[in-house]
Amino acid sequence: MRALVTGGTGKTGSAVVRGLRARGAVVKIASRHPRDPDAVGFDWADVSSHDAALAGVDAVYLVAPGLVSDPERLMVPFIDRAVAGGVQRFALLSSSAIEAGTPGLGAVHAALRARAPAWTVLRPSWFMQNFVDPQHGIGRGVREARAFVSASGAGRIGFIDAEDIAAVAVATLFAPADADLILTGPQALSYDEAAAILSEVLGEPVTHRAITVEAWCARLVAAGMPAPYAAMLGALEQAIAGGAEDRVTDEVLRRTGRPPRSLRAFAQAALQ
Ligand SMILES: NC(=O)c1ccc[n+]([C@@H]2O[C@H](COP(=O)([O-])OP(=O)(O)OC[C@H]3O[C@@H](n4cnc5c(N)ncnc54)[C@H](OP(=O)(O)O)[C@@H]3O)[C@@H](O)[C@H]2O)c1
């Protein structure tokens, strides 16, 4: 396999690069700031970078450009180019909250289903990495104040380790599912329950405070997020509060042969 990994410097993409290499694939890492000898300059917004990135590859891992509300505008033409150039296999990182055919990543999902020779859409729940990522509001709160807020109340989420998402991406690039897969960790947890686990692991209290969706979106916009993107995330918070993410699936075990990591094990590795 010769694979292009978009988002190859990010949380899931960097693990996909490692996983593909471990299975003998030749990997090109797509990045706006190529540093690795195997990296290729790539910007979703710069169509002139797309052909060179796709040259000579037969598989692609797709991660949408960050903070863009209409990624289909850039990603669907790219998929068309890739298929025309002979790419056989695709794995798209979407979200458990996004159905095929809905605007944004749902439109990319639908395009892949209609046009790719072999494909998988990964629909993970929320990442465990959010609790430790200094770029993420929750991770920053945990790190700086041992406190964070959400607008999802007592709604539960099947938090998943990005490494487990990447493991499924690698498995399905070799054995495409031609389907979308909802990916979760082993347990659905509310933010209060997650805070209790983080408190035990850190040996000091971590607190979660539920705030309104309006207040939560205002915080994101104040931190620099485009308002339409914040509104989209706000709607997802509301859906979580209503139970939309309160589920677990066995897809990580089914596709990789090993169970997904628990939040406790993740936090022990990341925070201790
Ligand atoms: N966090 C969650 O809880 C969660 C849950 C479900 C789904 N998701 C989805 O996960 C995705 C993020 O994946 P991730 O966490 O693996 O990535 P990440 O760690 O956020 O990194 C973003 C990656 O995208 C690349 N990138 C950003 N803008 C780009 C552009 N204009 N052109 C080319 N590359 C660009 C960056 O590469 P360079 O900087 O090197 O160019 C980087 O490798 C999002 O689509 C999000 O919706 C997240």
The ligand as an ORCA input file, in Angstrom:
! r2SCAN-3c Opt
* xyz 0 1
  N     -12.017     16.103     19.263
  C     -13.105     15.356     19.244
  O     -13.678     15.040     20.283
  C     -13.641     14.859     17.916
  C     -14.708     13.953     17.911
  C     -15.168     13.432     16.692
  C     -14.582     13.862     15.513
  N     -13.565     14.775     15.547
  C     -12.988     15.209     14.276
  O     -11.609     14.972     14.262
  C     -11.015     15.829     13.296
  C      -9.661     16.292     13.820
  O      -8.819     15.161     13.770
  P      -7.485     15.031     14.628
  O      -7.843     15.302     16.073
  O      -6.831     13.765     14.268
  O      -6.634     16.254     14.077
  P      -5.900     17.381     14.906
  O      -5.015     16.780     15.957
  O      -6.934     18.393     15.312
  O      -4.963     18.001     13.787
  C      -5.493     18.652     12.655
  C      -4.758     18.122     11.440
  O      -5.369     18.670     10.291
  C      -4.377     19.284      9.496
  N      -4.973     20.476      8.883
  C      -5.734     21.426      9.486
  N      -6.092     22.356      8.585
  C      -5.554     21.970      7.386
  C      -5.559     22.521      6.068
  N      -6.188     23.682      5.783
  N      -4.926     21.848      5.093
  C      -4.255     20.692      5.358
  N      -4.205     20.130      6.581
  C      -4.847     20.771      7.584
  C      -3.222     19.629     10.407
  O      -2.024     19.520      9.666
  P      -0.853     20.640      9.554
  O      -1.073     21.603     10.689
  O       0.409     19.839      9.669
  O      -1.053     21.223      8.211
  C      -3.296     18.507     11.455
  O      -2.546     17.387     11.042
  C     -12.014     16.948     13.027
  O     -12.564     16.742     11.728
  C     -13.091     16.711     14.066
  O     -14.375     17.065     13.596
  C     -13.072     15.261     16.715
*
